[in-house]
């Protein structure tokens, strides 16, 4: 009974560690807990049987239930104050005459809310929530890329939309992310987002990444760029010092809202 209790406590600690980053390796767990690889693998096998984690080729990930999938309606309530500050700071980077692209997300939606009304800019977008906010601001020059509507992210996506994006050039693009990692790159939650994000970045002069600090060290399933592909990062004041050091070391301008 005592052994079972000890194993249960150990697995709870393992799960909490995996949940922190949503992504780790068996080697990192062995080093962190000072346990044998066999013990870690045995615990992970039991946890996989309970559908708590997935372990493949030495890599361990949290399993998410359907209700935990990303949704703008859920995400808007998470870190809302930081997102508002980041959005306001991003909006201050936009000048009359700019041609900008605005990516999916609730942080980018905050950017639009802080734009001056009737500002003389051209905006390329592909999201219902972004378009709605632009319309309320009386932005006259809007390029809306259509396609299949994804209700969770409010994004329109299609090959035709990607082709349209590639025909344009923007002075600045404002990109969102669900995960930010120096080692594993910038990631989003849905594979259908990838081609659109990459097309926007490839057509933009200055690439600006917006994310709240809790996303640093997180990794999601769908990779779309490297950290070093960005010129500027705008995040909040709570970004860890070591994360700030990584950003600056890579020659990226860091703005803390």
TIKE-222130 format. One record per residue: residue in three letters; residue number from 1; x, y, z of N, C-alpha, C in turn. Coordinates in pm, whole numbers. Atoms other than C-alpha are relative to their C-alpha. Layout:
 resn resi   n_c1   n_c2   n_c3  ca_c1  ca_c2  ca_c3   c_c1   c_c2   c_c3
  ALA  NUM      X      Y      Z      X      Y      Z      X      Y      Z
...
//
This chain:
 resn resi   n_c1   n_c2   n_c3  ca_c1  ca_c2  ca_c3   c_c1   c_c2   c_c3
  UNK    1     83   -121      0      0      0      0     86    126      0
  UNK    2    -90   -115     -8    285    236     92     69     24   -134
  UNK    3    -65    -11    130    459    163   -241    -95     60   -103
  UNK    4    101    -52     95    137    233   -434    -22    149     22
  UNK    5     18   -142    -31     95    565   -253    119     82    -48
  UNK    6   -122    -68     46    454    659   -329      0     15   -152
  UNK    7      7     -4    146    406    572   -698   -104    102    -48
  UNK    8    105    -95     36     84    773   -713     48    145     17
  UNK    9    -53   -134    -25    254   1079   -560    104     37   -105
  UNK   10   -104    -25    101    547   1046   -800    -62     31   -135
  UNK   11     65    -23    129    317   1027  -1100    -73    134     -2
  UNK   12     62   -133     -8    128   1336   -980    105    109    -24
  UNK   13   -108    -97     19    461   1523   -967     48      1   -145
  UNK   14    -37      9    142    554   1396  -1313   -101     72    -87
  UNK   15    106    -61     80    220   1505  -1453      3    152     13
  UNK   16     -6   -145    -20    251   1852  -1298    116     61    -78
  UNK   17   -117    -49     74    596   1891  -1454    -28      2   -150
  UNK   18     32      7    143    477   1781  -1799   -102    107    -36
  UNK   19    104    -99     27    175   2010  -1771     56    141     -4
  UNK   20    -62   -133     -1    400   2310  -1701     39     44   -140
  UNK   21    -51    -35    133    551   2297  -2049    -80    -63   -112
  UNK   22     79     78     97    309   2055  -2222     88    -84    -91
  UNK   23    -93     69     91    621   1906  -2381    133    -18     73
  UNK   24   -131     23    -60    935   1742  -2240     56   -130    -55
  UNK   25    -59    126     44   1162   1440  -2284     23    -90    121
  UNK   26    -28     95   -108   1223   1126  -2081    134     33     65
  UNK   27   -132    -34    -52   1587   1231  -2044     -9    117     99
  UNK   28     16   -115    -89   1484   1566  -1891    -70    -39    130
  UNK   29     69     46   -120   1247   1391  -1648     93    -81     90
  UNK   30    -98     79    -76   1521   1149  -1542     93     93     76
  UNK   31    -94    -94    -63   1758   1440  -1472    -68     83    109
  UNK   32     71    -86    -95   1495   1648  -1292    -36    -72    128
  UNK   33     49     72   -117   1367   1376  -1059    104    -94     61
  UNK   34   -104     87    -54   1687   1176  -1013    -42   -145      8
  UNK   35     49    138      4   1506    853  -1100     63    -75   -117
  UNK   36    -51     78    112   1607    568  -1327    -91     16   -121
  UNK   37     80     -9    122   1493    574  -1688   -110   -106      0
  UNK   38    100    108     -3   1313    243  -1629   -121     42     84
  UNK   39    110    -45    -86   1108    394  -1344    -86    105    -71
  UNK   40     74   -104     74   1015    699  -1553    -84    -63   -110
  UNK   41     73     64    111    917    482  -1850   -120    -80     52
  UNK   42    110     78    -58    705    256  -1628   -114     91     44
  UNK   43    104    -95    -41    522    555  -1479    -72     59   -121
  UNK   44     60    -59    120    466    708  -1823    -92    -99    -70
  UNK   45     85    103     61    326    377  -1949   -134     -6     72
  UNK   46    125      1    -76     69    378  -1667    -82    126    -29
  UNK   47     68   -126     26    -13    744  -1730    -58      5   -141
  UNK   48     52     10    137    -53    677  -2103   -125    -85     -3
  UNK   49    117     87     -7   -296    397  -2018   -122     71     53
  UNK   50    111    -81    -53   -507    655  -1832    -32    117    -93
  UNK   51     20   -106    101   -492    882  -2142     38    139     53
  UNK   52    -46   -128    -55   -309   1153  -1944    112     60    -83
  UNK   53   -114    -47     78      5   1173  -2158     20    -90   -121
  UNK   54    -44     80    114    149   1053  -2487    152      3     -1
  UNK   55   -146      9      5    510    929  -2502     40    -73   -128
  UNK   56    -42     56    128    666    872  -2844    147     33    -24
  UNK   57   -141    -19     31   1036    821  -2921     72     89    100
  UNK   58    -68    -75   -104   1145    967  -2589    -57    137     28
  UNK   59     64   -131    -18    922   1275  -2618   -135    -21     70
  UNK   60    121     15    -80    637   1325  -2369    -85    125    -12
  UNK   61     92   -113     15    330   1545  -2424   -126    -23     82
  UNK   62    130      7    -67     13   1624  -2229   -107    -34   -103
  UNK   63    120     19     82   -312   1493  -2372   -102    104     40
  UNK   64    103   -102    -23   -587   1752  -2409   -136    -54    -41
  UNK   65    136     39     37   -959   1685  -2405    -55     99   -101
  UNK   66     60    -86    103  -1179   1832  -2680    -40    136     56
  UNK   67     47   -127    -55  -1313   2098  -2445    115     95     27
  UNK   68   -114    -85    -26   -959   2228  -2396     62     54   -127
  UNK   69    -55    -52    125   -896   2299  -2763    -14    152     -4
  UNK   70     -4   -146      4   -813   2661  -2839   -128     58    -59
  UNK   71    115    -74     50  -1106   2894  -2884     19    146     37
  UNK   72    -13   -142    -32  -1100   3273  -2909    -96     40    110
  UNK   73     98    -36   -103  -1408   3284  -2688     49    -36    139
  UNK   74    -60     37   -128  -1218   3104  -2411    125     83     26
  UNK   75   -129    -67    -17   -881   3267  -2472    -12    147     33
  UNK   76     15   -144    -23  -1018   3620  -2453      1     31    149
  UNK   77      4    -22   -144  -1060   3577  -2076    132    -32     68
  UNK   78   -127     38    -59   -708   3444  -2017    105    108    -24
  UNK   79   -105   -101      9   -434   3699  -1942    -52    125    -72
  UNK   80     62   -108     78   -673   3969  -2067     71    134     21
  UNK   81    -66   -128    -25   -490   4257  -1898    132     10    -78
  UNK   82   -127     -1     75   -153   4159  -2046    -24     14   -150
  UNK   83     30     -7    143   -308   4112  -2389    -40    141    -41
  UNK   84     43   -136     29   -464   4455  -2372    122     93     -7
  UNK   85   -121    -82      0   -128   4615  -2285     86    -26   -123
  UNK   86    -80     38    118     50   4423  -2562    -65     56   -126
  UNK   87     71    -52    117   -219   4519  -2814     16    151    -14
  UNK   88    -16   -145      4   -196   4886  -2719    141     38    -45
  UNK   89   -138    -28     39    183   4881  -2753     21    -28   -149
  UNK   90    -13     33    141    160   4709  -3092    -66    105    -88
  UNK   91     71   -103     77    -93   4965  -3216     83    127    -12
  UNK   92    -82   -122      2    150   5244  -3125    114     -9   -100
  UNK   93   -107     19    100    399   5095  -3374    -47     26   -143
  UNK   94     59    -16    134    162   5158  -3667    -12    149    -34
  UNK   95      2   -139     46    193   5479  -3867    -92     14   -121
  UNK   96     78    -23    122    -35   5635  -4131     83    -34   -124
  UNK   97    -70     43    121     54   5492  -4470     51   -143      6
  UNK   98    -45    139    -13    152   5150  -4332    -95    -96    -72
  UNK   99     77    114     53     38   4833  -4507     30   -115     96
  UNK  100    -26     98   -105     -5   4578  -4231    -82   -127    -19
  UNK  101     74    126     -8   -110   4216  -4186    -23    -31    146
  UNK  102     34     33   -138   -289   4111  -3868    -44   -146      6
  UNK  103     19    144    -13   -282   3745  -3770   -120    -32     90
  UNK  104    105     49    -89   -540   3535  -3584     35     27    145
  UNK  105    -26     -3   -143   -580   3567  -3210    -72    109     75
  UNK  106     65    -99    -85   -719   3759  -2917     93    115     35
  UNK  107    -95   -109    -23   -400   3959  -2858      2     94   -119
  UNK  108      4    -84    120   -403   4081  -3217   -132     77    -10
  UNK  109    128    -72     -3   -769   4171  -3171     11    126     86
  UNK  110    -21   -117    -85   -662   4404  -2890     76    109    -74
  UNK  111    -72    -98     83   -421   4572  -3133    -98     87    -77
  UNK  112     96    -74     82   -712   4670  -3357    -82     95     87
  UNK  113     81    -84    -88   -911   4805  -3062     71    130     38
  UNK  114    -77   -119    -38   -630   5052  -2991     45     83   -121
  UNK  115    -31    -83    116   -594   5180  -3347    -83    128      2
  UNK  116     81   -122     13   -700   5542  -3399   -109    -21   -105
  UNK  117    110     14     95  -1035   5563  -3576     36     68   -132
  UNK  118    -21    -50    136  -1011   5615  -3954    148     22    -34
  UNK  119   -142    -14     33   -631   5585  -3951     23    -45   -144
  UNK  120    -24     25    142   -499   5585  -4308    102   -112    -19
  UNK  121    -85    118     20   -360   5233  -4338    -75   -101    -86
  UNK  122     60    115     68   -419   4923  -4548     24   -122     87
  UNK  123    -11    117    -88   -488   4605  -4350    -39   -126    -76
  UNK  124     29    133     52   -469   4246  -4471    -34    -88    119
  UNK  125     39     87   -110   -657   4003  -4248    -80   -120    -52
  UNK  126     69    124     41   -831   3664  -4253    -77    -58    118
  UNK  127     74     43   -119  -1029   3652  -3929   -126     83     18
  UNK  128    127    -69    -20  -1390   3739  -3853     10    103    112
  UNK  129     -7    -94   -112  -1310   3899  -3516     88    122    -33
  UNK  130    -86   -111     39  -1028   4111  -3663    -74     91    -98
  UNK  131     74    -80     99  -1242   4223  -3958   -109     82     67
  UNK  132    109    -70    -70  -1530   4316  -3727     54    123     73
  UNK  133    -58   -112    -73  -1305   4536  -3512     51    108    -95
  UNK  134    -45    -97    100  -1151   4701  -3820   -118     79    -55
  UNK  135    120    -66     53  -1499   4777  -3953    -52    104    101
  UNK  136     45    -94   -103  -1593   4942  -3620     90    123      6
  UNK  137    -95   -111     -1  -1280   5159  -3651     -6     85   -127
  UNK  138     14    -71    127  -1388   5276  -3997    130      0    -81
  UNK  139   -118     16     85  -1069   5147  -4158    -50    -28   -141
  UNK  140     61      8    133  -1144   5195  -4526     67   -101    -93
  UNK  141    -73     88     92   -874   4986  -4694     31   -133     69
  UNK  142    -14    132    -62   -915   4623  -4586      3   -107   -108
  UNK  143     -6    116     90   -809   4310  -4775    -35   -122     86
  UNK  144     46    115    -78  -1003   4012  -4637     16   -126    -83
  UNK  145    -22    129     69   -882   3666  -4740   -103   -100     49
  UNK  146    108     92    -36  -1164   3413  -4748     43   -145      0
  UNK  147    -26    143     -2  -1193   3039  -4731    -90    -69    101
  UNK  148     77     76    -99  -1322   2776  -4491      6     72    134
  UNK  149      7    -69   -128  -1437   2931  -4164     21   -100    114
  UNK  150    -28     83   -117  -1292   2778  -3846    -50     76    123
  UNK  151     69    -73   -106  -1520   2878  -3559     88     20    124
  UNK  152    -82    -10   -121  -1266   2810  -3280     93    119     -1
  UNK  153    -95   -112     13  -1014   3066  -3407    -60    117    -77
  UNK  154     68   -101     83  -1262   3268  -3622     80     31   -127
  UNK  155    -90    -21    113  -1015   3222  -3908    -61    -55   -129
  UNK  156     32     49    134  -1086   3191  -4282    130    -54    -61
  UNK  157   -123     60     52   -839   2955  -4448    -28    -73   -131
  UNK  158     11     70    128   -791   2834  -4806    129     19    -79
  UNK  159   -116    -15     89   -524   2782  -5072    -10    131    -77
  UNK  160     21   -124     74   -678   3074  -5261     35    122     88
  UNK  161    -34   -108    -92   -642   3293  -4952    150     16     15
  UNK  162   -146     -3     -9   -276   3200  -4918     59     62   -127
  UNK  163    -48    -55    127   -222   3279  -5288    -22    151     -6
  UNK  164     28   -144     -1   -385   3620  -5240    100     73     90
  UNK  165    -98    -61    -91   -159   3698  -4942    135     16    -68
  UNK  166   -131     -3     65    147   3615  -5150     10    107   -109
  UNK  167     -1   -106    103     46   3878  -5409     28    137     58
  UNK  168    -17   -130    -65     75   4157  -5154    132      6     76
  UNK  169   -115    -23    -86    367   4309  -4964    -44     95    111
  UNK  170     38    -84   -113    326   4458  -4617    124     59     66
  UNK  171   -111    -62    -73    542   4697  -4419     22    -66    134
  UNK  172     -9     63   -132    462   4522  -4091   -104   -113      9
  UNK  173     97    106    -29    301   4194  -3994      1    -27    150
  UNK  174     15     25   -143    169   4124  -3645    -50   -143     17
  UNK  175     24    144     -4    182   3752  -3573    -21    -46    143
  UNK  176     24     58   -132     41   3559  -3277     56   -141      5
  UNK  177    -52    136    -18    162   3229  -3133    -62    -62    124
  UNK  178     48     72   -118     44   2962  -2892    115    -54     82
  UNK  179   -119     47    -69    396   2851  -2804    124     67    -55
  UNK  180   -123    -69     41    739   3018  -2811    118    -71     65
  UNK  181   -115     74    -50   1062   2821  -2779    121     29    -87
  UNK  182   -123    -20     77   1419   2896  -2880     38   -127    -75
  UNK  183    -44    127     56   1487   2528  -2946    -97    -56   -104
  UNK  184     99     65     85   1160   2413  -3105    -84     97    -82
  UNK  185     60    -97     89   1047   2736  -3266   -133     55     48
  UNK  186    128    -65    -29    718   2925  -3281   -111    -91    -51
  UNK  187    102    100     33    409   2707  -3279   -140     55     23
  UNK  188    142    -33    -18     32   2730  -3306    -75   -129     29
  UNK  189     78    116    -44   -248   2497  -3201    -59    -82   -113
  UNK  190     71     66    110   -387   2407  -3545     85      0   -127
  UNK  191    -80     12    121   -212   2280  -3856    -53     88   -113
  UNK  192     56    -81    110   -452   2472  -4082     46    146      4
  UNK  193    -48   -138    -10   -304   2801  -3954    136     22    -66
  UNK  194   -142    -11     33     51   2725  -4067     26     69   -134
  UNK  195    -30    -54    133     44   2802  -4441    -35    149    -10
  UNK  196     39   -140      2   -136   3133  -4385    102     85     75
  UNK  197   -101    -74    -77    105   3250  -4115    130     12    -77
  UNK  198   -126     -2     73    405   3154  -4327     -7     91   -123
  UNK  199     17    -88    117    266   3334  -4633      6    147     42
  UNK  200     -3   -138    -51    211   3652  -4429    143     41     33
  UNK  201   -136    -34    -40    563   3641  -4288     93     15   -120
  UNK  202    -88     -6    118    726   3577  -4626    -26    125    -83
  UNK  203     37   -118     78    547   3884  -4768     18    131     78
  UNK  204     -6   -117    -87    632   4124  -4485    143     51     19
  UNK  205   -131    -62    -22    919   4370  -4442     45    -14    145
  UNK  206    -34      9   -142    909   4379  -4061    -99    -95     68
  UNK  207     84    104    -62    781   4077  -3869      1     18    153
  UNK  208     15    -32   -142    647   4141  -3518    -83   -110     67
  UNK  209     67    109    -71    554   3862  -3277    -63     54    129
  UNK  210     73    -42   -120    290   3929  -3010    -37   -123     82
  UNK  211     44    109    -87    245   3695  -2713     15     42    145
  UNK  212    -18    -26   -143    190   3708  -2339    105    -96     54
  UNK  213   -122     67    -46    484   3588  -2132    -21   -145     41
  UNK  214     26    138    -40    315   3266  -2014     22    -99   -113
  UNK  215    -18     89    115    360   3127  -2366    147    -34    -28
  UNK  216   -141     33     20    740   3133  -2349     29   -133     68
  UNK  217    -33    138    -40    878   2778  -2310   -113    -99    -29
  UNK  218    106     93     39    545   2633  -2429     20    -44   -145
  UNK  219     -8     54    136    528   2415  -2739   -134    -59    -37
  UNK  220    123     58     52    216   2339  -2941     34    -89   -120
  UNK  221    -25    106     98    174   2083  -3217     49     47   -136
  UNK  222    -22    -42    139    211   2295  -3531    105    111    -10
  UNK  223   -111    -94     16    546   2463  -3607    -22     87   -124
  UNK  224      9    -83    121    546   2765  -3841    120     92    -21
  UNK  225   -118    -84     23    871   2961  -3785    101    -19    111
  UNK  226   -101     -6   -105   1191   3002  -3590    -13    131     76
  UNK  227     -1   -123    -78   1230   3259  -3314     74    111    -74
  UNK  228    -85    -98     67   1499   3431  -3519    -59     56   -129
  UNK  229     66    -55    118   1258   3492  -3808    -66    135     28
  UNK  230     70   -123    -37   1114   3787  -3614     99    114     26
  UNK  231    -79   -121    -24   1249   4142  -3600    -28     59    137
  UNK  232     43    -62   -125   1052   4255  -3294    -91    -98     74
  UNK  233     93     73    -85    881   4081  -3003    -63     98     98
  UNK  234     71    -81    -99    614   4257  -2797    -69    -95     97
  UNK  235     58     85   -103    522   4088  -2470    -22     85    125
  UNK  236     28    -75   -121    439   4184  -2112    119      2     95
  UNK  237   -109    -22    -95    653   4280  -1813     38   -126     78
  UNK  238    -24    120    -80    630   3932  -1658     89   -103    -69
  UNK  239    -85     96     70    858   3765  -1912    121    -34     87
  UNK  240   -113     37    -86   1126   3566  -1723    132     59    -51
  UNK  241   -129    -58     41   1477   3720  -1724     78    -88    -97
  UNK  242    -74     89     90   1625   3411  -1890    -60     -1   -141
  UNK  243     65     -9    130   1366   3435  -2170     36    131    -69
  UNK  244    -41   -129     54   1447   3802  -2216    143     -7    -53
  UNK  245   -140     16     44   1815   3711  -2240      9    -76   -131
  UNK  246      2     79    123   1740   3452  -2511    -41     88   -118
  UNK  247     50    -87    107   1547   3707  -2717    108    100    -43
  UNK  248   -101   -101     30   1815   3975  -2694    126    -62    -59
  UNK  249   -119     70     52   2095   3725  -2756    -15    -31   -149
  UNK  250     25     31    143   1931   3641  -3091    -19    125    -86
  UNK  251      4   -124     79   1937   4007  -3198   -140     49    -31
  UNK  252    138    -40     21   1560   4056  -3170    -32    117     93
  UNK  253     41   -113    -82   1423   4387  -3048   -115    -44     92
  UNK  254    101     40    -98   1220   4332  -2730    -69    124     54
  UNK  255     80   -108    -56    936   4564  -2626    -91    -62    106
  UNK  256     82     52   -109    774   4500  -2287   -109    102     33
  UNK  257    114    -90    -23    427   4649  -2247    -35      8    147
//
